[in-house]
Amino acid sequence: MPTTAQLFTCFVLSYWATKMYLPIYIIRVDERTGEVFFLAGEKTAVLIFSNGLWRFI
């Protein structure tokens, strides 16, 4: 299960991705690390950490 901070960050990133007309292909929680993987468009891949911070990969 994602943390509350991850859910909030995922919502904000989803908002910005759709505002830029990028399709959101996948949002998945890595069960080993607890990180959320977010893929929007063809090149926008983001990891969301358990504290809500994120980075492009």
All heavy atoms as atom14 arrays in JSON, in Angstrom:
{
  "sequence": "MPTTAQLFTCFVLSYWATKMYLPIYIIRVDERTGEVFFLAGEKTAVLIFSNGLWRFI",
  "atom14_mask": [
    [1, 1, 1, 1, 1, 1, 1, 1, 0, 0, 0, 0, 0, 0],
    [1, 1, 1, 1, 1, 1, 1, 0, 0, 0, 0, 0, 0, 0],
    [1, 1, 1, 1, 1, 1, 1, 0, 0, 0, 0, 0, 0, 0],
    [1, 1, 1, 1, 1, 1, 1, 0, 0, 0, 0, 0, 0, 0],
    [1, 1, 1, 1, 1, 0, 0, 0, 0, 0, 0, 0, 0, 0],
    [1, 1, 1, 1, 1, 1, 1, 1, 1, 0, 0, 0, 0, 0],
    [1, 1, 1, 1, 1, 1, 1, 1, 0, 0, 0, 0, 0, 0],
    [1, 1, 1, 1, 1, 1, 1, 1, 1, 1, 1, 0, 0, 0],
    [1, 1, 1, 1, 1, 1, 1, 0, 0, 0, 0, 0, 0, 0],
    [1, 1, 1, 1, 1, 1, 0, 0, 0, 0, 0, 0, 0, 0],
    [1, 1, 1, 1, 1, 1, 1, 1, 1, 1, 1, 0, 0, 0],
    [1, 1, 1, 1, 1, 1, 1, 0, 0, 0, 0, 0, 0, 0],
    [1, 1, 1, 1, 1, 1, 1, 1, 0, 0, 0, 0, 0, 0],
    [1, 1, 1, 1, 1, 1, 0, 0, 0, 0, 0, 0, 0, 0],
    [1, 1, 1, 1, 1, 1, 1, 1, 1, 1, 1, 1, 0, 0],
    [1, 1, 1, 1, 1, 1, 1, 1, 1, 1, 1, 1, 1, 1],
    [1, 1, 1, 1, 1, 0, 0, 0, 0, 0, 0, 0, 0, 0],
    [1, 1, 1, 1, 1, 1, 1, 0, 0, 0, 0, 0, 0, 0],
    [1, 1, 1, 1, 1, 1, 1, 1, 1, 0, 0, 0, 0, 0],
    [1, 1, 1, 1, 1, 1, 1, 1, 0, 0, 0, 0, 0, 0],
    [1, 1, 1, 1, 1, 1, 1, 1, 1, 1, 1, 1, 0, 0],
    [1, 1, 1, 1, 1, 1, 1, 1, 0, 0, 0, 0, 0, 0],
    [1, 1, 1, 1, 1, 1, 1, 0, 0, 0, 0, 0, 0, 0],
    [1, 1, 1, 1, 1, 1, 1, 1, 0, 0, 0, 0, 0, 0],
    [1, 1, 1, 1, 1, 1, 1, 1, 1, 1, 1, 1, 0, 0],
    [1, 1, 1, 1, 1, 1, 1, 1, 0, 0, 0, 0, 0, 0],
    [1, 1, 1, 1, 1, 1, 1, 1, 0, 0, 0, 0, 0, 0],
    [1, 1, 1, 1, 1, 1, 1, 1, 1, 1, 1, 0, 0, 0],
    [1, 1, 1, 1, 1, 1, 1, 0, 0, 0, 0, 0, 0, 0],
    [1, 1, 1, 1, 1, 1, 1, 1, 0, 0, 0, 0, 0, 0],
    [1, 1, 1, 1, 1, 1, 1, 1, 1, 0, 0, 0, 0, 0],
    [1, 1, 1, 1, 1, 1, 1, 1, 1, 1, 1, 0, 0, 0],
    [1, 1, 1, 1, 1, 1, 1, 0, 0, 0, 0, 0, 0, 0],
    [1, 1, 1, 1, 0, 0, 0, 0, 0, 0, 0, 0, 0, 0],
    [1, 1, 1, 1, 1, 1, 1, 1, 1, 0, 0, 0, 0, 0],
    [1, 1, 1, 1, 1, 1, 1, 0, 0, 0, 0, 0, 0, 0],
    [1, 1, 1, 1, 1, 1, 1, 1, 1, 1, 1, 0, 0, 0],
    [1, 1, 1, 1, 1, 1, 1, 1, 1, 1, 1, 0, 0, 0],
    [1, 1, 1, 1, 1, 1, 1, 1, 0, 0, 0, 0, 0, 0],
    [1, 1, 1, 1, 1, 0, 0, 0, 0, 0, 0, 0, 0, 0],
    [1, 1, 1, 1, 0, 0, 0, 0, 0, 0, 0, 0, 0, 0],
    [1, 1, 1, 1, 1, 1, 1, 1, 1, 0, 0, 0, 0, 0],
    [1, 1, 1, 1, 1, 1, 1, 1, 1, 0, 0, 0, 0, 0],
    [1, 1, 1, 1, 1, 1, 1, 0, 0, 0, 0, 0, 0, 0],
    [1, 1, 1, 1, 1, 0, 0, 0, 0, 0, 0, 0, 0, 0],
    [1, 1, 1, 1, 1, 1, 1, 0, 0, 0, 0, 0, 0, 0],
    [1, 1, 1, 1, 1, 1, 1, 1, 0, 0, 0, 0, 0, 0],
    [1, 1, 1, 1, 1, 1, 1, 1, 0, 0, 0, 0, 0, 0],
    [1, 1, 1, 1, 1, 1, 1, 1, 1, 1, 1, 0, 0, 0],
    [1, 1, 1, 1, 1, 1, 0, 0, 0, 0, 0, 0, 0, 0],
    [1, 1, 1, 1, 1, 1, 1, 1, 0, 0, 0, 0, 0, 0],
    [1, 1, 1, 1, 0, 0, 0, 0, 0, 0, 0, 0, 0, 0],
    [1, 1, 1, 1, 1, 1, 1, 1, 0, 0, 0, 0, 0, 0],
    [1, 1, 1, 1, 1, 1, 1, 1, 1, 1, 1, 1, 1, 1],
    [1, 1, 1, 1, 1, 1, 1, 1, 1, 1, 1, 0, 0, 0],
    [1, 1, 1, 1, 1, 1, 1, 1, 1, 1, 1, 0, 0, 0],
    [1, 1, 1, 1, 1, 1, 1, 1, 0, 0, 0, 0, 0, 0]
  ],
  "atom14_positions": [
    [[0.84, -1.19, 0.0], [0.0, 0.0, 0.0], [0.88, 1.24, 0.0], [1.85, 1.3, 0.75], [-0.85, 0.04, 1.25], [-2.2, -0.66, 1.21], [-3.14, -0.48, -0.27], [-4.17, 0.84, 0.14], [0.0, 0.0, 0.0], [0.0, 0.0, 0.0], [0.0, 0.0, 0.0], [0.0, 0.0, 0.0], [0.0, 0.0, 0.0], [0.0, 0.0, 0.0]],
    [[0.53, 2.21, -0.81], [1.3, 3.46, -0.79], [1.0, 4.27, 0.48], [-0.06, 4.15, 1.08], [0.81, 4.2, -2.03], [-0.5, 3.6, -2.36], [-0.47, 2.2, -1.85], [0.0, 0.0, 0.0], [0.0, 0.0, 0.0], [0.0, 0.0, 0.0], [0.0, 0.0, 0.0], [0.0, 0.0, 0.0], [0.0, 0.0, 0.0], [0.0, 0.0, 0.0]],
    [[1.96, 5.09, 0.85], [1.78, 5.95, 2.01], [0.9, 7.15, 1.62], [0.66, 7.4, 0.44], [3.13, 6.47, 2.53], [3.72, 7.3, 1.53], [4.05, 5.33, 2.89], [0.0, 0.0, 0.0], [0.0, 0.0, 0.0], [0.0, 0.0, 0.0], [0.0, 0.0, 0.0], [0.0, 0.0, 0.0], [0.0, 0.0, 0.0], [0.0, 0.0, 0.0]],
    [[0.46, 7.88, 2.61], [-0.35, 9.07, 2.35], [0.44, 10.1, 1.55], [-0.1, 10.73, 0.64], [-0.82, 9.69, 3.69], [-1.5, 8.69, 4.43], [-1.75, 10.85, 3.46], [0.0, 0.0, 0.0], [0.0, 0.0, 0.0], [0.0, 0.0, 0.0], [0.0, 0.0, 0.0], [0.0, 0.0, 0.0], [0.0, 0.0, 0.0], [0.0, 0.0, 0.0]],
    [[1.71, 10.25, 1.86], [2.56, 11.19, 1.13], [2.72, 10.77, -0.33], [2.7, 11.61, -1.24], [3.92, 11.3, 1.8], [0.0, 0.0, 0.0], [0.0, 0.0, 0.0], [0.0, 0.0, 0.0], [0.0, 0.0, 0.0], [0.0, 0.0, 0.0], [0.0, 0.0, 0.0], [0.0, 0.0, 0.0], [0.0, 0.0, 0.0], [0.0, 0.0, 0.0]],
    [[2.86, 9.46, -0.58], [2.97, 8.97, -1.95], [1.67, 9.2, -2.72], [1.7, 9.57, -3.9], [3.32, 7.49, -1.96], [4.75, 7.2, -1.62], [5.01, 5.72, -1.49], [4.2, 4.97, -0.93], [6.15, 5.28, -1.98], [0.0, 0.0, 0.0], [0.0, 0.0, 0.0], [0.0, 0.0, 0.0], [0.0, 0.0, 0.0], [0.0, 0.0, 0.0]],
    [[0.54, 9.0, -2.07], [-0.74, 9.22, -2.73], [-0.92, 10.69, -3.12], [-1.36, 11.0, -4.24], [-1.89, 8.79, -1.83], [-2.05, 7.29, -1.62], [-3.11, 7.03, -0.55], [-2.43, 6.62, -2.91], [0.0, 0.0, 0.0], [0.0, 0.0, 0.0], [0.0, 0.0, 0.0], [0.0, 0.0, 0.0], [0.0, 0.0, 0.0], [0.0, 0.0, 0.0]],
    [[-0.55, 11.59, -2.22], [-0.67, 13.02, -2.52], [0.25, 13.41, -3.68], [-0.17, 14.1, -4.61], [-0.33, 13.85, -1.28], [-0.42, 15.32, -1.53], [-1.64, 15.96, -1.62], [0.74, 16.07, -1.7], [-1.72, 17.31, -1.88], [0.66, 17.43, -1.96], [-0.57, 18.05, -2.04], [0.0, 0.0, 0.0], [0.0, 0.0, 0.0], [0.0, 0.0, 0.0]],
    [[1.49, 12.94, -3.66], [2.43, 13.24, -4.73], [1.97, 12.64, -6.05], [2.07, 13.29, -7.1], [3.84, 12.71, -4.38], [4.25, 13.3, -3.15], [4.84, 13.04, -5.45], [0.0, 0.0, 0.0], [0.0, 0.0, 0.0], [0.0, 0.0, 0.0], [0.0, 0.0, 0.0], [0.0, 0.0, 0.0], [0.0, 0.0, 0.0], [0.0, 0.0, 0.0]],
    [[1.44, 11.44, -6.01], [0.92, 10.8, -7.22], [-0.24, 11.6, -7.8], [-0.34, 11.77, -9.01], [0.49, 9.37, -6.9], [0.09, 8.41, -8.34], [0.0, 0.0, 0.0], [0.0, 0.0, 0.0], [0.0, 0.0, 0.0], [0.0, 0.0, 0.0], [0.0, 0.0, 0.0], [0.0, 0.0, 0.0], [0.0, 0.0, 0.0], [0.0, 0.0, 0.0]],
    [[-1.1, 12.12, -6.94], [-2.2, 12.94, -7.41], [-1.7, 14.2, -8.08], [-2.16, 14.58, -9.16], [-3.13, 13.29, -6.25], [-4.23, 14.23, -6.63], [-5.35, 13.76, -7.29], [-4.14, 15.58, -6.35], [-6.36, 14.62, -7.67], [-5.15, 16.45, -6.72], [-6.26, 15.97, -7.38], [0.0, 0.0, 0.0], [0.0, 0.0, 0.0], [0.0, 0.0, 0.0]],
    [[-0.73, 14.87, -7.46], [-0.18, 16.1, -8.03], [0.51, 15.82, -9.36], [0.31, 16.56, -10.34], [0.8, 16.77, -7.03], [1.55, 17.92, -7.67], [0.05, 17.24, -5.8], [0.0, 0.0, 0.0], [0.0, 0.0, 0.0], [0.0, 0.0, 0.0], [0.0, 0.0, 0.0], [0.0, 0.0, 0.0], [0.0, 0.0, 0.0], [0.0, 0.0, 0.0]],
    [[1.3, 14.75, -9.44], [1.96, 14.41, -10.7], [0.95, 14.04, -11.78], [1.14, 14.37, -12.95], [2.96, 13.29, -10.49], [4.2, 13.64, -9.67], [5.05, 12.39, -9.43], [5.01, 14.72, -10.34], [0.0, 0.0, 0.0], [0.0, 0.0, 0.0], [0.0, 0.0, 0.0], [0.0, 0.0, 0.0], [0.0, 0.0, 0.0], [0.0, 0.0, 0.0]],
    [[-0.1, 13.35, -11.4], [-1.16, 13.01, -12.37], [-1.82, 14.27, -12.9], [-2.11, 14.38, -14.1], [-2.22, 12.12, -11.72], [-1.66, 10.92, -11.3], [0.0, 0.0, 0.0], [0.0, 0.0, 0.0], [0.0, 0.0, 0.0], [0.0, 0.0, 0.0], [0.0, 0.0, 0.0], [0.0, 0.0, 0.0], [0.0, 0.0, 0.0], [0.0, 0.0, 0.0]],
    [[-2.05, 15.22, -12.02], [-2.65, 16.49, -12.43], [-1.76, 17.2, -13.46], [-2.24, 17.64, -14.51], [-2.87, 17.38, -11.21], [-3.23, 18.8, -11.55], [-4.52, 19.12, -11.97], [-2.29, 19.81, -11.49], [-4.85, 20.43, -12.29], [-2.6, 21.11, -11.82], [-3.89, 21.42, -12.21], [-4.2, 22.7, -12.54], [0.0, 0.0, 0.0], [0.0, 0.0, 0.0]],
    [[-0.47, 17.3, -13.16], [0.44, 17.99, -14.07], [0.62, 17.23, -15.38], [0.73, 17.85, -16.45], [1.77, 18.26, -13.4], [1.66, 19.39, -12.43], [1.65, 19.29, -11.06], [1.47, 20.77, -12.72], [1.47, 20.53, -10.5], [1.36, 21.46, -11.5], [1.37, 21.49, -13.9], [1.17, 22.83, -11.43], [1.19, 22.85, -13.83], [1.09, 23.51, -12.61]],
    [[0.66, 15.91, -15.34], [0.82, 15.12, -16.57], [-0.38, 15.31, -17.49], [-0.22, 15.51, -18.69], [1.0, 13.64, -16.22], [0.0, 0.0, 0.0], [0.0, 0.0, 0.0], [0.0, 0.0, 0.0], [0.0, 0.0, 0.0], [0.0, 0.0, 0.0], [0.0, 0.0, 0.0], [0.0, 0.0, 0.0], [0.0, 0.0, 0.0], [0.0, 0.0, 0.0]],
    [[-1.58, 15.25, -16.93], [-2.76, 15.42, -17.78], [-2.92, 16.86, -18.23], [-3.45, 17.12, -19.31], [-4.04, 14.96, -17.05], [-4.16, 15.66, -15.82], [-3.99, 13.47, -16.79], [0.0, 0.0, 0.0], [0.0, 0.0, 0.0], [0.0, 0.0, 0.0], [0.0, 0.0, 0.0], [0.0, 0.0, 0.0], [0.0, 0.0, 0.0], [0.0, 0.0, 0.0]],
    [[-2.43, 17.8, -17.45], [-2.47, 19.21, -17.87], [-1.56, 19.43, -19.09], [-1.83, 20.28, -19.92], [-2.05, 20.11, -16.71], [-2.26, 21.56, -16.97], [-2.03, 22.39, -15.73], [-2.28, 23.84, -16.05], [-2.15, 24.68, -14.88], [0.0, 0.0, 0.0], [0.0, 0.0, 0.0], [0.0, 0.0, 0.0], [0.0, 0.0, 0.0], [0.0, 0.0, 0.0]],
    [[-0.49, 18.63, -19.19], [0.42, 18.71, -20.34], [0.01, 17.72, -21.44], [0.78, 17.47, -22.36], [1.85, 18.43, -19.88], [2.39, 19.48, -18.96], [4.12, 19.27, -18.53], [4.13, 17.67, -17.74], [0.0, 0.0, 0.0], [0.0, 0.0, 0.0], [0.0, 0.0, 0.0], [0.0, 0.0, 0.0], [0.0, 0.0, 0.0], [0.0, 0.0, 0.0]],
    [[-1.18, 17.15, -21.33], [-1.72, 16.2, -22.3], [-0.86, 14.95, -22.47], [-0.75, 14.4, -23.56], [-1.96, 16.87, -23.65], [-2.95, 17.99, -23.58], [-2.53, 19.31, -23.59], [-4.3, 17.73, -23.46], [-3.45, 20.35, -23.5], [-5.22, 18.75, -23.36], [-4.79, 20.06, -23.39], [-5.69, 21.08, -23.29], [0.0, 0.0, 0.0], [0.0, 0.0, 0.0]],
    [[-0.24, 14.51, -21.39], [0.52, 13.26, -21.42], [-0.37, 12.12, -20.92], [-1.0, 12.25, -19.87], [1.74, 13.35, -20.5], [2.86, 14.28, -20.92], [3.9, 14.37, -19.82], [3.5, 13.79, -22.2], [0.0, 0.0, 0.0], [0.0, 0.0, 0.0], [0.0, 0.0, 0.0], [0.0, 0.0, 0.0], [0.0, 0.0, 0.0], [0.0, 0.0, 0.0]],
    [[-0.42, 11.02, -21.65], [-1.19, 9.88, -21.14], [-0.43, 9.22, -19.99], [0.8, 9.14, -19.99], [-1.27, 8.94, -22.34], [-0.07, 9.29, -23.16], [0.17, 10.76, -22.95], [0.0, 0.0, 0.0], [0.0, 0.0, 0.0], [0.0, 0.0, 0.0], [0.0, 0.0, 0.0], [0.0, 0.0, 0.0], [0.0, 0.0, 0.0], [0.0, 0.0, 0.0]],
    [[-1.15, 8.76, -19.0], [-0.55, 8.04, -17.88], [-0.68, 6.56, -18.18], [-1.78, 6.03, -18.26], [-1.24, 8.41, -16.55], [-1.06, 9.9, -16.28], [-0.68, 7.58, -15.41], [-1.86, 10.41, -15.1], [0.0, 0.0, 0.0], [0.0, 0.0, 0.0], [0.0, 0.0, 0.0], [0.0, 0.0, 0.0], [0.0, 0.0, 0.0], [0.0, 0.0, 0.0]],
    [[0.46, 5.91, -18.37], [0.46, 4.5, -18.76], [0.42, 3.55, -17.58], [-0.25, 2.53, -17.63], [1.67, 4.19, -19.64], [1.56, 4.79, -21.01], [2.49, 5.72, -21.45], [0.53, 4.45, -21.87], [2.4, 6.28, -22.7], [0.43, 5.0, -23.13], [1.36, 5.92, -23.54], [1.27, 6.47, -24.78], [0.0, 0.0, 0.0], [0.0, 0.0, 0.0]],
    [[1.2, 3.86, -16.54], [1.26, 2.91, -15.41], [1.6, 3.65, -14.12], [2.38, 4.6, -14.12], [2.29, 1.79, -15.68], [2.18, 0.69, -14.63], [3.69, 2.34, -15.75], [2.97, -0.55, -14.97], [0.0, 0.0, 0.0], [0.0, 0.0, 0.0], [0.0, 0.0, 0.0], [0.0, 0.0, 0.0], [0.0, 0.0, 0.0], [0.0, 0.0, 0.0]],
    [[0.98, 3.21, -13.05], [1.33, 3.62, -11.69], [1.37, 2.33, -10.89], [0.37, 1.63, -10.78], [0.3, 4.6, -11.09], [0.23, 5.87, -11.92], [0.66, 4.91, -9.65], [-0.89, 6.8, -11.5], [0.0, 0.0, 0.0], [0.0, 0.0, 0.0], [0.0, 0.0, 0.0], [0.0, 0.0, 0.0], [0.0, 0.0, 0.0], [0.0, 0.0, 0.0]],
    [[2.55, 2.02, -10.36], [2.72, 0.72, -9.69], [3.57, 0.86, -8.45], [4.55, 1.58, -8.44], [3.39, -0.25, -10.66], [3.78, -1.56, -10.05], [3.46, -2.69, -10.98], [4.03, -3.97, -10.61], [3.63, -4.7, -9.59], [2.7, -4.28, -8.8], [4.16, -5.88, -9.36], [0.0, 0.0, 0.0], [0.0, 0.0, 0.0], [0.0, 0.0, 0.0]],
    [[3.2, 0.14, -7.41], [3.99, 0.11, -6.17], [4.96, -1.07, -6.26], [4.55, -2.21, -6.5], [3.08, -0.06, -4.93], [3.92, -0.16, -3.68], [2.1, 1.09, -4.82], [0.0, 0.0, 0.0], [0.0, 0.0, 0.0], [0.0, 0.0, 0.0], [0.0, 0.0, 0.0], [0.0, 0.0, 0.0], [0.0, 0.0, 0.0], [0.0, 0.0, 0.0]],
    [[6.25, -0.77, -6.09], [7.26, -1.82, -6.04], [7.19, -2.46, -4.66], [7.45, -1.81, -3.65], [8.65, -1.22, -6.29], [9.73, -2.29, -6.37], [9.47, -3.45, -6.03], [10.85, -1.93, -6.79], [0.0, 0.0, 0.0], [0.0, 0.0, 0.0], [0.0, 0.0, 0.0], [0.0, 0.0, 0.0], [0.0, 0.0, 0.0], [0.0, 0.0, 0.0]],
    [[6.82, -3.71, -4.6], [6.61, -4.39, -3.33], [7.9, -4.61, -2.56], [7.89, -4.73, -1.34], [5.91, -5.73, -3.58], [4.52, -5.53, -4.16], [3.95, -6.81, -4.74], [4.66, -7.83, -4.76], [2.79, -6.77, -5.17], [0.0, 0.0, 0.0], [0.0, 0.0, 0.0], [0.0, 0.0, 0.0], [0.0, 0.0, 0.0], [0.0, 0.0, 0.0]],
    [[9.04, -4.64, -3.24], [10.33, -4.84, -2.56], [10.79, -3.58, -1.84], [11.25, -3.64, -0.72], [11.4, -5.26, -3.57], [11.14, -6.61, -4.22], [12.15, -6.89, -5.31], [11.97, -5.88, -6.37], [12.96, -5.2, -6.92], [14.2, -5.39, -6.56], [12.71, -4.31, -7.87], [0.0, 0.0, 0.0], [0.0, 0.0, 0.0], [0.0, 0.0, 0.0]],
    [[10.67, -2.42, -2.51], [11.21, -1.18, -1.96], [10.15, -0.25, -1.39], [10.47, 0.66, -0.64], [11.99, -0.41, -3.04], [11.09, -0.07, -4.1], [13.14, -1.24, -3.58], [0.0, 0.0, 0.0], [0.0, 0.0, 0.0], [0.0, 0.0, 0.0], [0.0, 0.0, 0.0], [0.0, 0.0, 0.0], [0.0, 0.0, 0.0], [0.0, 0.0, 0.0]],
    [[8.9, -0.44, -1.78], [7.83, 0.44, -1.32], [7.73, 1.72, -2.12], [6.93, 2.6, -1.79], [0.0, 0.0, 0.0], [0.0, 0.0, 0.0], [0.0, 0.0, 0.0], [0.0, 0.0, 0.0], [0.0, 0.0, 0.0], [0.0, 0.0, 0.0], [0.0, 0.0, 0.0], [0.0, 0.0, 0.0], [0.0, 0.0, 0.0], [0.0, 0.0, 0.0]],
    [[8.52, 1.84, -3.2], [8.46, 3.04, -4.04], [7.35, 2.89, -5.08], [7.0, 1.8, -5.49], [9.8, 3.23, -4.74], [10.95, 3.45, -3.79], [12.3, 3.39, -4.47], [12.38, 2.91, -5.62], [13.28, 3.81, -3.85], [0.0, 0.0, 0.0], [0.0, 0.0, 0.0], [0.0, 0.0, 0.0], [0.0, 0.0, 0.0], [0.0, 0.0, 0.0]],
    [[6.82, 4.02, -5.49], [5.8, 4.04, -6.53], [6.46, 4.43, -7.85], [7.19, 5.42, -7.92], [4.67, 5.03, -6.18], [3.67, 5.14, -7.32], [3.97, 4.61, -4.9], [0.0, 0.0, 0.0], [0.0, 0.0, 0.0], [0.0, 0.0, 0.0], [0.0, 0.0, 0.0], [0.0, 0.0, 0.0], [0.0, 0.0, 0.0], [0.0, 0.0, 0.0]],
    [[6.22, 3.64, -8.89], [6.72, 3.93, -10.23], [5.59, 4.57, -11.02], [4.47, 4.06, -11.04], [7.19, 2.65, -10.92], [7.66, 2.87, -12.33], [8.88, 3.46, -12.57], [6.87, 2.5, -13.39], [9.32, 3.67, -13.86], [7.3, 2.7, -14.69], [8.53, 3.29, -14.93], [0.0, 0.0, 0.0], [0.0, 0.0, 0.0], [0.0, 0.0, 0.0]],
    [[5.87, 5.69, -11.66], [4.87, 6.48, -12.37], [5.39, 6.72, -13.78], [6.46, 7.3, -13.95], [4.69, 7.81, -11.62], [3.68, 8.75, -12.2], [2.38, 8.73, -11.76], [4.03, 9.67, -13.16], [1.44, 9.61, -12.27], [3.11, 10.55, -13.68], [1.81, 10.51, -13.23], [0.0, 0.0, 0.0], [0.0, 0.0, 0.0], [0.0, 0.0, 0.0]],
    [[4.66, 6.26, -14.8], [5.07, 6.45, -16.19], [3.98, 7.21, -16.93], [2.85, 6.76, -17.04], [5.31, 5.1, -16.87], [5.71, 5.14, -18.34], [7.05, 5.86, -18.5], [5.78, 3.74, -18.91], [0.0, 0.0, 0.0], [0.0, 0.0, 0.0], [0.0, 0.0, 0.0], [0.0, 0.0, 0.0], [0.0, 0.0, 0.0], [0.0, 0.0, 0.0]],
    [[4.36, 8.39, -17.43], [3.44, 9.23, -18.2], [4.12, 9.59, -19.51], [5.29, 9.97, -19.53], [3.09, 10.49, -17.43], [0.0, 0.0, 0.0], [0.0, 0.0, 0.0], [0.0, 0.0, 0.0], [0.0, 0.0, 0.0], [0.0, 0.0, 0.0], [0.0, 0.0, 0.0], [0.0, 0.0, 0.0], [0.0, 0.0, 0.0], [0.0, 0.0, 0.0]],
    [[3.39, 9.45, -20.61], [4.0, 9.7, -21.91], [5.02, 8.62, -22.21], [5.03, 7.55, -21.61], [0.0, 0.0, 0.0], [0.0, 0.0, 0.0], [0.0, 0.0, 0.0], [0.0, 0.0, 0.0], [0.0, 0.0, 0.0], [0.0, 0.0, 0.0], [0.0, 0.0, 0.0], [0.0, 0.0, 0.0], [0.0, 0.0, 0.0], [0.0, 0.0, 0.0]],
    [[5.88, 8.91, -23.18], [6.87, 7.91, -23.57], [8.17, 8.02, -22.78], [8.92, 7.06, -22.7], [7.17, 8.05, -25.05], [5.98, 7.71, -25.92], [6.3, 7.83, -27.4], [7.48, 7.91, -27.76], [5.34, 7.87, -28.18], [0.0, 0.0, 0.0], [0.0, 0.0, 0.0], [0.0, 0.0, 0.0], [0.0, 0.0, 0.0], [0.0, 0.0, 0.0]],
    [[8.43, 9.2, -22.19], [9.74, 9.4, -21.57], [9.69, 9.89, -20.14], [10.72, 10.04, -19.52], [10.53, 10.43, -22.38], [10.83, 9.99, -23.79], [11.64, 11.01, -24.51], [11.95, 10.56, -25.92], [12.72, 11.56, -26.64], [0.0, 0.0, 0.0], [0.0, 0.0, 0.0], [0.0, 0.0, 0.0], [0.0, 0.0, 0.0], [0.0, 0.0, 0.0]],
    [[8.54, 10.12, -19.59], [8.44, 10.67, -18.24], [8.23, 9.54, -17.25], [7.12, 9.08, -17.03], [7.29, 11.69, -18.16], [7.44, 12.65, -19.19], [7.28, 12.38, -16.82], [0.0, 0.0, 0.0], [0.0, 0.0, 0.0], [0.0, 0.0, 0.0], [0.0, 0.0, 0.0], [0.0, 0.0, 0.0], [0.0, 0.0, 0.0], [0.0, 0.0, 0.0]],
    [[9.33, 9.12, -16.63], [9.29, 8.07, -15.62], [9.75, 8.68, -14.3], [10.77, 9.36, -14.24], [10.19, 6.91, -16.0], [0.0, 0.0, 0.0], [0.0, 0.0, 0.0], [0.0, 0.0, 0.0], [0.0, 0.0, 0.0], [0.0, 0.0, 0.0], [0.0, 0.0, 0.0], [0.0, 0.0, 0.0], [0.0, 0.0, 0.0], [0.0, 0.0, 0.0]],
    [[8.98, 8.43, -13.24], [9.23, 9.04, -11.95], [9.15, 7.97, -10.87], [8.31, 7.08, -10.93], [8.17, 10.14, -11.66], [8.32, 10.7, -10.28], [8.24, 11.24, -12.7], [0.0, 0.0, 0.0], [0.0, 0.0, 0.0], [0.0, 0.0, 0.0], [0.0, 0.0, 0.0], [0.0, 0.0, 0.0], [0.0, 0.0, 0.0], [0.0, 0.0, 0.0]],
    [[10.04, 8.06, -9.89], [9.96, 7.25, -8.68], [9.49, 8.14, -7.54], [10.02, 9.23, -7.34], [11.33, 6.68, -8.3], [11.75, 5.4, -8.97], [13.12, 4.97, -8.46], [10.76, 4.29, -8.76], [0.0, 0.0, 0.0], [0.0, 0.0, 0.0], [0.0, 0.0, 0.0], [0.0, 0.0, 0.0], [0.0, 0.0, 0.0], [0.0, 0.0, 0.0]],
    [[8.49, 7.67, -6.81], [7.98, 8.4, -5.65], [8.37, 7.6, -4.41], [7.96, 6.45, -4.25], [6.45, 8.57, -5.71], [6.04, 9.23, -7.03], [5.97, 9.38, -4.52], [4.54, 9.24, -7.26], [0.0, 0.0, 0.0], [0.0, 0.0, 0.0], [0.0, 0.0, 0.0], [0.0, 0.0, 0.0], [0.0, 0.0, 0.0], [0.0, 0.0, 0.0]],
    [[9.16, 8.21, -3.55], [9.64, 7.54, -2.34], [8.58, 7.57, -1.26], [7.6, 8.31, -1.35], [10.94, 8.2, -1.88], [12.01, 8.19, -2.94], [12.34, 9.35, -3.61], [12.65, 7.01, -3.27], [13.3, 9.34, -4.6], [13.62, 6.99, -4.26], [13.94, 8.16, -4.93], [0.0, 0.0, 0.0], [0.0, 0.0, 0.0], [0.0, 0.0, 0.0]],
    [[8.78, 6.83, -0.2], [7.77, 6.7, 0.85], [7.49, 8.0, 1.59], [6.4, 8.18, 2.13], [8.18, 5.62, 1.86], [9.4, 5.98, 2.47], [0.0, 0.0, 0.0], [0.0, 0.0, 0.0], [0.0, 0.0, 0.0], [0.0, 0.0, 0.0], [0.0, 0.0, 0.0], [0.0, 0.0, 0.0], [0.0, 0.0, 0.0], [0.0, 0.0, 0.0]],
    [[8.44, 8.94, 1.57], [8.22, 10.23, 2.23], [7.55, 11.25, 1.31], [7.33, 12.39, 1.71], [9.54, 10.79, 2.77], [10.57, 10.99, 1.68], [10.32, 10.74, 0.51], [11.74, 11.43, 2.08], [0.0, 0.0, 0.0], [0.0, 0.0, 0.0], [0.0, 0.0, 0.0], [0.0, 0.0, 0.0], [0.0, 0.0, 0.0], [0.0, 0.0, 0.0]],
    [[7.22, 10.87, 0.07], [6.53, 11.75, -0.86], [7.46, 12.48, -1.82], [6.99, 13.09, -2.77], [0.0, 0.0, 0.0], [0.0, 0.0, 0.0], [0.0, 0.0, 0.0], [0.0, 0.0, 0.0], [0.0, 0.0, 0.0], [0.0, 0.0, 0.0], [0.0, 0.0, 0.0], [0.0, 0.0, 0.0], [0.0, 0.0, 0.0], [0.0, 0.0, 0.0]],
    [[8.76, 12.45, -1.56], [9.7, 13.05, -2.5], [9.79, 12.2, -3.74], [9.58, 10.99, -3.7], [11.07, 13.21, -1.84], [11.12, 14.12, -0.61], [12.53, 14.11, -0.04], [10.7, 15.53, -0.97], [0.0, 0.0, 0.0], [0.0, 0.0, 0.0], [0.0, 0.0, 0.0], [0.0, 0.0, 0.0], [0.0, 0.0, 0.0], [0.0, 0.0, 0.0]],
    [[10.12, 12.82, -4.86], [10.18, 12.08, -6.12], [11.35, 12.54, -6.95], [11.94, 13.58, -6.7], [8.87, 12.25, -6.9], [8.53, 13.69, -7.23], [7.89, 14.57, -6.43], [8.84, 14.37, -8.43], [7.76, 15.78, -7.05], [8.34, 15.69, -8.29], [9.47, 14.03, -9.61], [8.47, 16.64, -9.3], [9.59, 14.98, -10.6], [9.08, 16.26, -10.45]],
    [[11.7, 11.71, -7.95], [12.76, 12.07, -8.89], [12.5, 11.4, -10.23], [11.88, 10.34, -10.32], [14.14, 11.69, -8.36], [14.41, 10.22, -8.33], [15.86, 9.94, -7.9], [16.06, 8.52, -7.74], [16.61, 7.75, -8.69], [17.0, 8.25, -9.82], [16.77, 6.46, -8.47], [0.0, 0.0, 0.0], [0.0, 0.0, 0.0], [0.0, 0.0, 0.0]],
    [[12.98, 12.06, -11.28], [12.91, 11.47, -12.62], [13.93, 10.35, -12.73], [15.0, 10.41, -12.15], [13.24, 12.52, -13.68], [12.17, 13.56, -13.88], [12.39, 14.85, -13.45], [10.97, 13.25, -14.49], [11.42, 15.82, -13.62], [10.0, 14.2, -14.67], [10.22, 15.49, -14.23], [0.0, 0.0, 0.0], [0.0, 0.0, 0.0], [0.0, 0.0, 0.0]],
    [[13.58, 9.32, -13.5], [14.55, 8.26, -13.78], [14.66, 8.08, -15.27], [13.84, 8.51, -16.04], [14.21, 6.93, -13.09], [12.81, 6.45, -13.49], [14.3, 7.07, -11.61], [12.51, 5.05, -13.02], [0.0, 0.0, 0.0], [0.0, 0.0, 0.0], [0.0, 0.0, 0.0], [0.0, 0.0, 0.0], [0.0, 0.0, 0.0], [0.0, 0.0, 0.0]]
  ]
}
